[in-house]
Amino acid sequence: MKAHEKLKTLRRQRGLSQVQMGKILGTDASNYSRKERGEVKIYDDEWEKLAKALEVSLESIKNTKTKSSYQEHSSGNSITYSHIPNFILETQKKYIEKLEKENKELLEENNKLKNSETN
């Protein structure tokens, strides 16, 4: 996905209009629209404003590269991802880490409850 296509997708996901995005950049909606279509250059300072407004990292919004292959080994399982954009992999990794932490906390709580029942 090209950077300007990613920009449009993220804007829509966040429920922002082109008018709102134009205001963030200090321009009008028609100029912003041209930027989103890739017809007009988006400067580095504008990318920073857009990333902040869309609540994503600057690298993830500008980076159009995908990992051709990514392998993860966890608990004896091997998972291979192919041609998935980096920002999606990063988001999924953070979510998995969160779930693993919650799972650990629940197991600890479960063990405490079992121990209290036996006492």
C-alpha angles and dihedrals in degrees: 000000000000119000094250091049090050089049092054092046093050092046091053092045089054092048094240124146127223087247090058092047091048090054090052089056094040094245138101127271095255093055091046089049090056090051091051091051091051094246095116127043119253110217124220094255089051091050089054092052091047093049091051093048092048092044095235134117118269090237094053095051096046098035110094095172120110128203108251090209134001124182127195126188115201129161091345093308123117120210123187123195121192128198096350118147114253094238091059092049091048092051092048092048091053090049092050090050089051092050092048090052092048090047091052091050092049092049090051091049091048091052091050090052092049091050092049091052093053093050 
